[in-house]
Amino acid sequence: MRRLLAFAAPLVLCLASAPAWADGAADPTASTAASRRATAAFEQKRPYTVAELSLGLFALPGADVCIASLERCEQGETSIAAGIHNLYRLGRVGVGAGILWATTLRSDSAKGVDALERDHSRRYFLVEGVFRYYAFETEAVEWWVGSTLGGVVVNDSWTVKEDREPYSDTAFVGPRAATVGTEGLASGLAVGGEWSFADNWSFGGLLRYSMWFLPDEPERSPTGDYASLKGRVDTFDLGLLLAYRIAL
């Protein structure tokens, strides 16, 4: 639960501050004018931009997750994911880019002497381009299909009890974990919908399927541990969206 709260806190802060930075002005009159311009652009199908936040579940149902050794693998895992996207809207077409963070909800024991109490954790980071086509539109609801293309980094970390529960508060130079980063390509297809519940605000959801192409040979850490994912990996992303329209 503490890991979940720590991961979600930055997203909550972004939601709280979104209206201020989106309008780009502290003066209430300027903010109202910018809001009216964005609303008019949406209604008149003129170009505008969208700042979007997402939060949801990230699943790798068929992935072979190999932690202790390459011969001892477990299948599948689920993570919590948060993302930020910026889209340029022109009619029914939206193009843009974004980033996505995800962290596994489980902590696995790693190989080593029992007295060390070694643990393994994994995080994901994606940078991607986004294309969407809004195939169905009403006054308040939009449905879209889209695709993504970008890069992914899988970060495996191994710690011992002394790393997680240091004997003192003294800060030592260097990391407190052995870490391996695995880079690869990621491409996906997505569907989603959005409901405009207020001027320039919309709420919705998405379902995305992605393919990751990672190296066939897993990376190895200085401590002899192997990266937990390799080769082609299928992923699913089920999330909620909160978006704010911004006038150009």
C-alpha positions as CSV (number, residue, x, y, z in Angstrom):
1,M,0.0,0.0,0.0
2,R,2.8,2.4,0.8
3,R,4.3,1.8,-2.6
4,L,1.0,2.5,-4.3
5,L,0.5,5.7,-2.4
6,A,4.0,7.0,-3.2
7,F,3.4,6.2,-6.9
8,A,0.0,7.9,-7.0
9,A,1.0,11.1,-5.1
10,P,2.7,12.9,-7.9
11,L,-0.3,12.2,-10.2
12,V,-2.7,13.7,-7.6
13,L,-0.6,16.8,-7.4
14,C,-0.6,17.2,-11.1
15,L,-4.4,16.9,-11.2
16,A,-4.7,19.6,-8.5
17,S,-2.5,22.0,-10.4
18,A,-3.7,21.3,-13.9
19,P,-6.1,24.2,-14.4
20,A,-3.5,26.7,-13.4
21,W,-0.6,25.6,-15.6
22,A,-2.9,24.7,-18.5
23,D,-4.3,28.2,-18.8
24,G,-0.8,29.6,-18.3
25,A,-1.8,32.7,-16.3
26,A,-2.4,33.6,-12.7
27,D,-4.8,36.5,-13.6
28,P,-8.5,35.2,-13.4
29,T,-9.6,37.3,-16.4
30,A,-6.8,35.8,-18.6
31,S,-7.6,32.3,-17.4
32,T,-11.3,32.7,-18.3
33,A,-10.4,34.1,-21.7
34,A,-8.1,31.2,-22.4
35,S,-10.8,28.8,-21.2
36,R,-13.4,30.3,-23.6
37,R,-11.0,30.1,-26.5
38,A,-10.4,26.4,-25.8
39,T,-14.1,25.7,-25.6
40,A,-14.8,27.6,-28.8
41,A,-12.0,25.7,-30.6
42,F,-13.6,22.4,-29.5
43,E,-17.1,23.3,-30.5
44,Q,-16.0,24.8,-33.9
45,K,-13.6,22.0,-34.7
46,R,-10.6,24.3,-34.8
47,P,-7.1,23.2,-33.6
48,Y,-6.3,22.9,-29.9
49,T,-4.1,20.9,-27.6
50,V,-5.0,18.4,-24.9
51,A,-3.1,17.7,-21.7
52,E,-4.0,14.2,-20.5
53,L,-3.2,12.2,-17.3
54,S,-3.8,8.5,-17.0
55,L,-3.9,5.9,-14.2
56,G,-4.6,2.2,-14.4
57,L,-3.3,-1.3,-14.5
58,F,-0.5,-2.6,-16.7
59,A,-0.5,-6.4,-17.3
60,L,2.0,-8.8,-18.8
61,P,-0.2,-12.0,-18.8
62,G,2.0,-14.2,-21.0
63,A,5.5,-13.0,-20.1
64,D,8.0,-15.4,-18.6
65,V,9.4,-13.5,-15.6
66,C,12.7,-15.1,-14.7
67,I,14.1,-13.8,-11.4
68,A,16.1,-16.5,-9.5
69,S,17.5,-18.1,-12.7
70,L,16.8,-18.5,-16.4
71,E,15.4,-22.0,-15.7
72,R,13.0,-20.9,-12.9
73,C,10.4,-18.6,-14.4
74,E,6.9,-17.4,-13.4
75,Q,4.3,-16.4,-16.0
76,G,2.6,-13.0,-16.0
77,E,2.4,-10.1,-13.6
78,T,0.3,-6.9,-13.0
79,S,1.6,-3.4,-12.3
80,I,0.1,0.0,-11.6
81,A,0.8,2.6,-14.3
82,A,0.6,6.4,-14.6
83,G,1.1,8.5,-17.7
84,I,1.2,12.0,-19.1
85,H,0.3,12.8,-22.7
86,N,0.1,15.9,-24.8
87,L,-2.0,15.8,-28.0
88,Y,-2.6,18.2,-30.9
89,R,-6.2,18.0,-32.1
90,L,-7.2,18.9,-35.6
91,G,-10.7,17.7,-36.4
92,R,-11.0,14.0,-35.9
93,V,-7.2,13.4,-35.8
94,G,-5.0,13.7,-32.7
95,V,-1.2,13.3,-32.7
96,G,1.2,13.8,-29.9
97,A,3.6,12.1,-27.5
98,G,3.8,11.0,-23.9
99,I,5.5,9.0,-21.2
100,L,4.3,6.1,-19.0
101,W,5.6,4.8,-15.7
102,A,4.7,1.5,-14.2
103,T,5.9,-0.5,-11.2
104,T,5.1,-4.1,-10.3
105,L,2.7,-4.7,-7.4
106,R,4.8,-7.6,-6.1
107,S,8.2,-8.0,-4.5
108,D,10.0,-11.2,-5.2
109,S,12.7,-13.0,-3.3
110,A,16.0,-13.2,-5.2
111,K,18.7,-15.8,-5.2
112,G,21.4,-15.5,-2.5
113,V,22.2,-16.4,1.1
114,D,19.0,-16.4,3.2
115,A,20.6,-14.1,5.8
116,L,20.9,-11.4,3.2
117,E,17.1,-11.4,2.6
118,R,17.5,-10.3,-1.1
119,D,14.5,-8.9,-2.9
120,H,13.8,-8.0,-6.5
121,S,11.6,-5.3,-7.9
122,R,10.8,-4.1,-11.4
123,R,9.7,-0.8,-13.0
124,Y,8.9,0.2,-16.5
125,F,9.3,3.5,-18.4
126,L,7.9,4.2,-21.9
127,V,8.4,7.1,-24.2
128,E,6.0,7.0,-27.2
129,G,4.4,8.8,-30.0
130,V,0.6,8.7,-30.2
131,F,-1.9,8.8,-33.1
132,R,-5.7,8.8,-32.6
133,Y,-8.6,8.9,-34.9
134,Y,-11.9,10.0,-33.3
135,A,-14.3,7.9,-35.3
136,F,-17.5,8.7,-33.3
137,E,-18.4,12.1,-31.9
138,T,-21.4,13.7,-30.2
139,E,-21.7,16.9,-28.3
140,A,-20.4,15.3,-25.1
141,V,-18.9,11.9,-26.0
142,E,-16.1,10.8,-28.3
143,W,-14.8,7.4,-29.2
144,W,-11.4,6.8,-30.8
145,V,-9.0,4.2,-32.1
146,G,-5.3,4.8,-32.1
147,S,-1.7,3.5,-32.2
148,T,1.5,4.1,-30.3
149,L,5.2,3.7,-31.2
150,G,8.2,4.3,-29.0
151,G,10.8,2.9,-26.7
152,V,10.6,1.0,-23.4
153,V,13.1,0.5,-20.5
154,V,12.6,-2.3,-18.0
155,N,14.5,-1.6,-14.8
156,D,15.3,-4.6,-12.6
157,S,16.7,-3.9,-9.1
158,W,18.0,-6.3,-6.4
159,T,18.4,-5.2,-2.8
160,V,19.5,-6.8,0.5
161,K,18.0,-6.1,3.9
162,E,20.8,-3.7,4.7
163,D,19.8,-1.6,1.7
164,R,16.2,-1.4,2.6
165,E,16.7,-1.0,6.4
166,P,20.1,0.7,6.8
167,Y,21.8,0.5,10.2
168,S,22.1,4.3,10.3
169,D,20.9,7.4,8.5
170,T,24.4,8.0,7.1
171,A,24.3,8.5,3.3
172,F,26.9,6.6,1.4
173,V,28.1,7.4,-2.1
174,G,26.6,5.1,-4.8
175,P,23.3,3.3,-5.2
176,R,21.8,1.0,-2.6
177,A,20.7,-1.6,-5.2
178,A,22.1,-3.6,-8.1
179,T,20.3,-2.5,-11.2
180,V,20.0,-3.6,-14.8
181,G,18.2,-1.7,-17.5
182,T,16.8,-3.4,-20.6
183,E,15.9,-1.2,-23.6
184,G,13.6,-2.2,-26.5
185,L,11.0,-1.0,-29.0
186,A,7.3,-0.9,-28.2
187,S,4.3,-0.6,-30.6
188,G,0.6,-0.8,-29.7
189,L,-3.0,-0.5,-30.7
190,A,-5.6,1.2,-28.5
191,V,-9.3,2.0,-28.2
192,G,-10.9,4.5,-25.9
193,G,-13.7,7.0,-25.1
194,E,-14.1,10.3,-23.4
195,W,-17.0,12.2,-21.8
196,S,-16.9,16.0,-21.5
197,F,-18.3,16.6,-18.1
198,A,-17.4,20.4,-17.9
199,D,-15.9,23.1,-20.0
200,N,-12.6,21.8,-21.4
201,W,-12.6,18.8,-19.0
202,S,-13.2,15.3,-20.1
203,F,-13.0,11.9,-18.4
204,G,-12.7,8.5,-20.0
205,G,-10.9,5.2,-20.4
206,L,-8.7,3.2,-22.7
207,L,-7.7,-0.3,-23.5
208,R,-4.3,-0.9,-25.2
209,Y,-2.4,-3.9,-26.5
210,S,1.3,-3.5,-27.0
211,M,4.2,-5.6,-28.2
212,W,7.6,-5.1,-26.8
213,F,10.8,-6.2,-28.6
214,L,13.6,-6.7,-26.1
215,P,17.0,-8.3,-26.6
216,D,16.9,-12.1,-26.9
217,E,19.8,-12.4,-24.5
218,P,19.0,-10.9,-21.0
219,E,21.4,-8.4,-19.5
220,R,23.4,-9.4,-16.4
221,S,24.2,-7.4,-13.3
222,P,27.6,-7.3,-11.6
223,T,26.1,-9.5,-8.8
224,G,25.3,-12.2,-11.4
225,D,21.6,-11.6,-11.6
226,Y,19.8,-11.7,-15.0
227,A,17.2,-9.2,-16.3
228,S,13.8,-10.7,-15.8
229,L,12.3,-10.1,-19.3
230,K,13.7,-10.8,-22.8
231,G,12.5,-11.3,-26.4
232,R,9.0,-10.4,-27.4
233,V,6.6,-9.4,-24.6
234,D,2.8,-8.9,-24.9
235,T,1.3,-6.2,-22.7
236,F,-2.2,-4.9,-21.9
237,D,-3.0,-1.5,-20.4
238,L,-6.4,-0.7,-18.9
239,G,-6.6,2.9,-17.6
240,L,-8.7,5.9,-16.7
241,L,-8.1,9.3,-18.4
242,L,-8.5,12.9,-17.2
243,A,-7.9,15.5,-19.9
244,Y,-7.9,19.3,-20.2
245,R,-8.3,21.2,-23.5
246,I,-5.9,24.1,-24.0
247,A,-6.3,26.9,-26.6
248,L,-3.5,27.5,-29.0
